[in-house]
């Protein structure tokens, strides 16, 4: 009886420690990957993503064999400085949980997936879920930003990894077939969700995908990247077999060609479930697929956020107008799809090391990587999104798309 009493007491204590606030319902879907906080707030955003490098959070003073972890307090404080001004302003903050490889092999051995590419020639790694590290770091972050400590700010969304269906380049867990890649990712997402649930009843976890649907990334093997649809369905099956939980989707519906902003003219995408990619042109394919009975949770479709996508600025006389028209087209499309909660634009400022694409609302300074210089035409349009000024501004760009009405 005493053991039962103590178990009930512990469960009651855990439940009372959880933040039970409902997930926020902002006025609209407008968001951005924030580089300049004051400017982002001036643009009227309601959603924001921030990258968190869990490798940099790990301190070599930790003793993982004993389950004892020490965290980088300076890095945590710097994250507070990004999160708190946004959440204090009512912005819904989503963290992108990623593991960049470290130059310290001992740290990598703890933080990165045990099968990661050993030459470290990858951008983002999958987390190590075998040694207690990942659960510990997510638990620490979830408690810090659960609402229990207003001095740190508040986080509502947790995007696990980056473009997990491209599991060699963007979520590296070594060369692996679809079943293995989805299984390893399911373990990470499940561990994250369980850690977050100890501190917040309504915070959400998200699976991260690129825009590939029935095909994988071009010119790579199936051991490196797989179709997003197949990865999603395999993940869902494994989650059901292991005990389903409330995961959601973070999709990246870039245009078919990242260097061509004309999203309305993507030549090879269709509106059926066998389409090669899901971009803004056929974005309806994703929520429709999520209505399949086996993908529902508690009888409802999973929620969707668009957590990374942008439109290239061509160096042509009409380049800025095409970029702005693409944003107007995308905004109008998103408003027709009720299970999409956020449209988070990438980038705030052009980045010199992003493969030649110029997605930003701002130009970067010449000879700088990402220092802001001046705004583009899309900046004012973005600011008007979700306001009474939107309709006139967006409709003025309709002729650029060749459409007669946005409803097309």
ABEGO torsion letter per residue (X at the ends): XAAAAAAAAAAAAAAAABBABBBBBBABABBBBBABAAAAAAAGBABBBBBBBAAAABBAABBAAAGBBBBBAAAAAAAAAAAAAAAAAGBBBBBBBBBBBBABAAAAAAABBAABBAAGBBABBBBBAAAGAAAAAAAAAAAAAAGABAAAEBBABBBBEBGAABAAAABBAEBBBAAAAAAAAAAAAAAAAAAAAAABAABBBBBBBBABAABBBBGBBAAABBBAAAAAAAAAAAAAAAEBBBBBBBBBBBBABAABABAAABAABBABAABABBBAAAAAAAAAAAABAAABBGGBBBBBBBABBBBBBBBBAAAAAAAAAAAAAAAAAAAABAABABBBBOBABBBAAAGGBBABABBBBBGBAABBABBBAAAAAAAABGBAAAAAAAAAAAAAAGBABAAX
